[in-house]
Every structure is written in C-alpha cells, then in structure tokens.
Amino acid sequence: MADDSRSRLGRGLASLIGDVGTENPANDRGTGNRSQRRVPIEHVRANPHNPRKTFAEAELADLTNSIRERGIIQPIIVRAVKGTENFEIIAGERRWRAAQRAALHDVPVVVVEVNDQEALQLAIIENVQRADLNPLEEAAGYQALADDHHYSQEEIAKTVGKSRSHVANTMRLLKLSDPVKAFLNSGELSAGHARLLVGQPNAEALAKDIVARGLNVRQVEEISRDNPARPDRAPRTSKSKDADTAALERRVSDALGLKVSVDHGAGGNGTVHIKYKDLDQLDEIMRRLARGK
C-alpha cells in the first residue's frame, strides 16, 4: 500500500467519513451518502477480523442499560457486504452487542466504502486509538498489520500514534506462554508486569508469585534484577579484572553512556556485554554500530 494511503488510514475513520451528518431516513438507500441512517439490527454483522475478542460483562451490561434508556448516541461504522442487504461492522461492535441485548429493532450506522484490507486496518487502528484492546489483543493487532499487510514496526507506530518501542514491546508479549497470557488477559498481570517476564526461563512461576503476592511492577523489576537466572544478565566472574580491562570498560561505558562489561579470556578471546534498559537504548546502540561500518 502506498505511504499516502497508510497515512490516511492512520488518521482513523474521520479521514474516510468526514463529519457525520444528521439522520436522514429518506437517504437510507443512497450508496454514496455518508450521513447517519438506521438499518435493521439483523442486517448488521460482526467483523470476524476484529482484533477485539474480549468484551467485559460489566461494561456490556452498563452499556445495555444506557441504550435502553437513551438509545445509541454514536452511530456504528459499517461497510456494505456486496450482493446482500447486510453490513459488516468496522467500529462499534460493543454498541451493536449491547443493542441486541436491549432488543432494539434497528441501529444508527454510517456506511463507508473501504476494501477488505482497509477494513481490517481500520478495525485495528480504531480499537488501539480508543484503548479498547487488552495488551494481547493490541499485540495481535500489530502482528496482523505486520504479517498480513507487511507493515514495519516504524510504520505501525506512525499509523496508531505510538512509539516504536511501545509497538515492539507490545508485540513481544505474544512470546509469553499460554498460562502467563491467561493472567494478562484476566487483568491479574499488567502489560508492565508481562514485559518483564518475556524471555524469563521461569516466567510462569514468577507470574504466579506476582499474582499471589500482589507485587507491583517496580517490585518485579527488583526481583528480576537480583535473579541470577536472567537470560540477559552478564555472567559474573569471581576473578578480579586487570587494570587495562577495567580502564577499557570505563572508556567504552563513557562513550556509550551505558554499562559495559568486558570478559577477556586466557586465549585472547572474550565477550563484551552492553547493558540497556529499553528498546530505545538498543536502537541507539545499533545506530552507532551501523555508522561505524
């Protein structure tokens, strides 16, 4: 897809539908009219590719009660299903579900003309921008943009208005095991907790401990920092380093602004460890290395 099209999608549905007009029943069959109209609720169907899979029962019940009292204030955004009288939801599935519970016969919609690819992208983008997704749903949405539409992390970040490091850290949550994901889906673990568990060999045990003890993210950071089993922790040697190696470590650390450890072997080989706190620091390291080529 061209960059200008991705930029248009990144502005969300507003860039496609403009200002939503007032209801005009006389124009219900107008294919080009983007004003609000009402359609039978049975003619509206869910989007099978909607990244949002979880709808909290309490929130849905509250919305159902509100719709019974006041109706649907904000229209559902849909696209026409070719060859039928039906419409597929792009944004507003929760309102549609609540309207069904409230036994409404019809619902207000705005019909937009988008293809399959744009419909999927908009479903992901709108949910992310509205913060309607849990962390794993958000991660799956980003992964779908990457896998199905060949978005880079930078393009995803620009499209949804997040930082690249946020997108990368969120996508990493998909690497967690199913038991840890279950804690995250239930809300017992936050995204901050879960990010610290990615790559941990004992992630499931740590997750259970976090939930049982009610630990906050800072406490988990301390546990991870003190855990010798951390895969990203540089191995410590009991042998003190010679003055030349220590001086080299200081020079490189000062140059990078990061902690650097040099483990020099007896045969002339060795390992350099550079410790970074987040993906932004890793990006800076990689940029410096690339410039040095």
C-alpha positions as CSV (number, residue, x, y, z in Angstrom):
1,M,0.0,0.0,0.0
2,A,1.3,3.5,-0.8
3,D,2.5,5.7,2.0
4,D,-0.2,8.3,1.5
5,S,-2.9,5.6,1.9
6,R,-1.3,4.4,5.1
7,S,-1.2,8.0,6.3
8,R,-4.9,8.4,5.5
9,L,-5.7,5.3,7.5
10,G,-3.5,6.4,10.3
11,R,-5.8,9.4,10.8
12,G,-8.6,6.9,11.5
13,L,-12.2,6.8,10.4
14,A,-12.6,10.5,10.5
15,S,-10.3,10.8,7.4
16,L,-12.7,8.5,5.5
17,I,-16.2,9.6,6.6
18,G,-15.7,13.3,7.4
19,D,-18.3,14.8,9.7
20,V,-21.2,12.5,10.4
21,G,-24.4,14.2,9.3
22,T,-27.8,14.0,11.0
23,E,-30.2,11.2,10.4
24,N,-32.0,11.3,7.1
25,P,-34.3,8.3,6.6
26,A,-35.1,9.4,3.1
27,N,-31.5,8.6,2.1
28,D,-31.3,5.1,3.7
29,R,-30.7,3.5,0.3
30,G,-28.2,6.1,-1.0
31,T,-25.0,4.3,-1.7
32,G,-22.8,7.4,-1.7
33,N,-24.3,9.2,1.3
34,R,-22.2,9.1,4.4
35,S,-24.9,10.7,6.7
36,Q,-26.3,8.7,9.5
37,R,-29.0,6.2,8.7
38,R,-30.9,3.4,10.5
39,V,-30.8,-0.2,9.4
40,P,-32.5,-3.3,10.9
41,I,-30.2,-4.8,13.5
42,E,-30.4,-8.2,11.9
43,H,-28.7,-6.8,8.8
44,V,-25.6,-5.9,10.8
45,R,-22.9,-8.5,11.5
46,A,-19.7,-8.6,13.4
47,N,-16.3,-8.3,11.7
48,P,-14.6,-11.7,12.0
49,H,-11.2,-10.0,11.9
50,N,-11.9,-7.5,14.7
51,P,-8.8,-7.7,16.9
52,R,-11.0,-7.1,20.0
53,K,-12.1,-10.5,21.2
54,T,-13.0,-9.8,24.9
55,F,-16.0,-7.7,26.0
56,A,-16.2,-7.2,29.7
57,E,-19.6,-8.4,31.0
58,A,-19.9,-5.5,33.5
59,E,-19.2,-2.8,30.8
60,L,-21.5,-4.5,28.3
61,A,-24.3,-4.6,30.9
62,D,-23.9,-0.9,31.8
63,L,-24.0,0.0,28.1
64,T,-27.1,-2.1,27.5
65,N,-28.9,-0.3,30.3
66,S,-27.8,3.1,28.9
67,I,-29.0,2.1,25.4
68,R,-32.4,1.0,26.8
69,E,-32.8,4.5,28.4
70,R,-31.3,6.8,25.8
71,G,-30.7,4.7,22.6
72,I,-27.4,4.7,20.7
73,I,-25.9,8.1,20.5
74,Q,-22.8,7.4,18.4
75,P,-23.5,5.5,15.2
76,I,-21.9,2.2,14.3
77,I,-19.4,2.4,11.4
78,V,-20.0,-0.3,8.8
79,R,-19.4,-1.2,5.2
80,A,-21.8,-2.8,2.8
81,V,-21.5,-6.5,2.1
82,K,-21.6,-6.9,-1.7
83,G,-24.6,-8.7,-3.1
84,T,-26.6,-8.5,0.1
85,E,-28.6,-6.1,2.3
86,N,-26.1,-6.7,5.1
87,F,-23.4,-4.6,6.6
88,E,-20.2,-5.5,8.4
89,I,-19.0,-3.6,11.4
90,I,-15.8,-1.7,11.2
91,A,-16.1,0.2,14.6
92,G,-18.8,-0.2,17.2
93,E,-19.2,-3.9,17.9
94,R,-19.7,-3.4,21.6
95,R,-22.6,-0.9,20.9
96,W,-24.1,-3.5,18.5
97,R,-23.9,-6.3,21.0
98,A,-25.5,-4.1,23.7
99,A,-28.2,-3.0,21.2
100,Q,-29.1,-6.7,20.7
101,R,-29.3,-7.2,24.4
102,A,-31.5,-4.1,24.7
103,A,-33.8,-5.7,22.0
104,L,-33.5,-2.8,19.6
105,H,-35.1,-3.4,16.2
106,D,-32.7,-1.1,14.3
107,V,-29.5,0.8,14.9
108,P,-27.9,4.0,13.5
109,V,-25.0,3.4,11.2
110,V,-22.6,5.3,8.9
111,V,-21.6,3.4,5.8
112,V,-18.1,3.9,4.4
113,E,-16.6,2.5,1.2
114,V,-13.4,0.5,2.0
115,N,-11.9,-2.6,0.7
116,D,-11.1,-5.8,2.7
117,Q,-7.6,-4.6,3.5
118,E,-8.6,-1.1,4.7
119,A,-11.5,-2.6,6.8
120,L,-9.1,-4.8,8.7
121,Q,-6.6,-2.0,9.2
122,L,-9.2,0.4,10.4
123,A,-10.6,-2.1,12.8
124,I,-7.2,-2.5,14.4
125,I,-6.3,1.2,14.3
126,E,-9.6,2.4,15.8
127,N,-9.6,-0.1,18.6
128,V,-6.0,0.8,19.5
129,Q,-6.6,4.5,19.4
130,R,-9.7,4.1,21.6
131,A,-7.7,2.0,24.1
132,D,-10.4,-0.7,23.8
133,L,-8.0,-3.6,23.5
134,N,-6.2,-5.5,26.2
135,P,-2.4,-5.8,25.8
136,L,-2.6,-9.2,24.0
137,E,-5.3,-8.0,21.6
138,E,-3.3,-4.9,20.8
139,A,-0.2,-7.1,20.2
140,A,-2.2,-9.4,17.9
141,G,-3.5,-6.4,16.0
142,Y,0.0,-5.1,15.4
143,Q,1.2,-8.6,14.4
144,A,-1.7,-8.8,11.9
145,L,-0.6,-5.5,10.3
146,A,2.9,-6.8,10.1
147,D,2.1,-10.3,8.8
148,D,-0.9,-9.6,6.5
149,H,0.0,-6.1,5.3
150,H,3.8,-6.0,5.6
151,Y,3.9,-3.1,8.0
152,S,7.2,-2.4,9.7
153,Q,7.2,-1.6,13.4
154,E,8.0,2.0,12.5
155,E,5.0,2.2,10.1
156,I,2.7,0.6,12.8
157,A,3.9,3.1,15.3
158,K,3.3,6.1,13.0
159,T,-0.1,4.8,12.0
160,V,-1.5,4.2,15.5
161,G,0.3,7.2,17.1
162,K,2.5,5.1,19.4
163,S,6.3,5.0,19.8
164,R,8.2,2.2,18.0
165,S,9.5,0.9,21.3
166,H,5.9,0.6,22.6
167,V,4.9,-1.3,19.5
168,A,7.9,-3.6,19.8
169,N,7.5,-4.2,23.5
170,T,3.8,-4.9,23.0
171,M,4.4,-7.4,20.2
172,R,6.9,-9.2,22.4
173,L,4.0,-10.2,24.7
174,L,2.9,-12.8,22.1
175,K,6.1,-14.8,23.0
176,L,4.7,-15.5,26.5
177,S,3.4,-18.9,27.3
178,D,-0.4,-19.5,27.5
179,P,-0.5,-19.7,31.3
180,V,1.1,-16.3,31.6
181,K,-1.1,-14.9,28.8
182,A,-4.1,-16.1,30.8
183,F,-3.0,-13.9,33.8
184,L,-2.6,-11.0,31.4
185,N,-6.0,-11.5,29.8
186,S,-7.7,-11.7,33.1
187,G,-6.1,-8.4,34.3
188,E,-4.2,-10.1,37.1
189,L,-1.0,-9.1,35.3
190,S,-0.4,-5.7,33.7
191,A,1.4,-5.2,30.5
192,G,4.3,-3.8,32.5
193,H,4.5,-7.0,34.6
194,A,4.3,-9.1,31.5
195,R,7.1,-7.3,29.6
196,L,9.4,-8.2,32.4
197,L,8.5,-11.8,32.1
198,V,9.3,-12.2,28.4
199,G,12.4,-14.4,28.0
200,Q,12.5,-15.4,31.6
201,P,13.1,-19.2,31.9
202,N,10.8,-19.3,35.0
203,A,8.2,-16.9,33.7
204,E,5.2,-19.0,34.8
205,A,6.4,-19.4,38.4
206,L,7.2,-15.6,38.5
207,A,3.7,-14.8,37.2
208,K,2.1,-16.9,39.9
209,D,4.2,-15.3,42.5
210,I,3.4,-11.8,41.3
211,V,-0.3,-12.5,41.4
212,A,-0.2,-14.3,44.8
213,R,1.8,-11.5,46.4
214,G,0.2,-8.6,44.6
215,L,3.6,-7.3,43.5
216,N,3.8,-4.0,41.6
217,V,6.0,-3.5,38.5
218,R,8.8,-1.9,40.5
219,Q,9.0,-4.8,42.9
220,V,9.1,-7.2,39.9
221,E,12.0,-5.2,38.4
222,E,13.9,-5.6,41.6
223,I,13.3,-9.4,41.7
224,S,14.4,-9.7,38.0
225,R,17.5,-7.6,38.6
226,D,18.5,-9.8,41.5
227,N,17.7,-13.1,39.7
228,P,20.9,-14.8,38.5
229,A,18.9,-16.8,36.1
230,R,18.0,-13.8,34.0
231,P,19.0,-14.6,30.4
232,D,20.1,-11.0,29.7
233,R,22.3,-10.8,32.8
234,A,26.0,-10.8,32.1
235,P,27.8,-13.7,33.8
236,R,29.9,-12.6,36.8
237,T,33.3,-13.9,37.4
238,S,34.9,-14.2,40.8
239,K,38.3,-13.3,39.3
240,S,39.1,-9.6,39.5
241,K,39.9,-7.8,36.2
242,D,43.2,-6.3,35.4
243,A,43.7,-2.6,35.3
244,D,43.8,-2.4,31.5
245,T,40.5,-4.3,31.1
246,A,38.9,-2.1,33.8
247,A,40.1,1.0,32.0
248,L,38.8,-0.2,28.7
249,E,35.4,-0.8,30.3
250,R,35.3,2.7,31.6
251,R,36.2,4.3,28.3
252,V,33.6,2.3,26.3
253,S,31.0,2.9,29.1
254,D,31.7,6.7,28.9
255,A,31.5,6.7,25.1
256,L,28.1,4.9,25.0
257,G,26.6,6.2,28.2
258,L,25.7,2.6,29.1
259,K,27.2,0.0,31.4
260,V,29.8,-2.1,29.5
261,S,31.5,-5.3,30.8
262,V,34.5,-6.9,29.1
263,D,35.2,-10.6,29.9
264,H,38.7,-11.3,28.5
265,G,39.6,-15.0,28.1
266,A,43.0,-16.5,28.6
267,G,43.3,-17.4,24.9
268,G,42.8,-13.9,23.7
269,N,39.1,-14.3,23.0
270,G,36.3,-12.8,25.1
271,T,32.9,-11.2,25.3
272,V,31.6,-7.6,25.5
273,H,28.3,-7.1,27.4
274,I,26.4,-3.8,26.8
275,K,23.5,-3.4,29.2
276,Y,20.5,-1.4,28.0
277,K,17.3,-0.5,29.8
278,D,14.8,-0.4,27.0
279,L,14.5,-0.7,23.2
280,D,15.2,3.0,22.6
281,Q,18.7,2.5,24.1
282,L,19.1,-0.6,22.0
283,D,18.2,1.3,18.9
284,E,20.8,3.9,19.7
285,I,23.5,1.2,20.1
286,M,22.5,-0.3,16.7
287,R,22.6,3.1,15.0
288,R,26.1,3.8,16.4
289,L,27.4,0.5,15.3
290,A,25.9,1.0,11.8
291,R,27.5,4.4,11.5
292,G,30.9,2.9,12.4
293,K,30.8,0.5,9.4
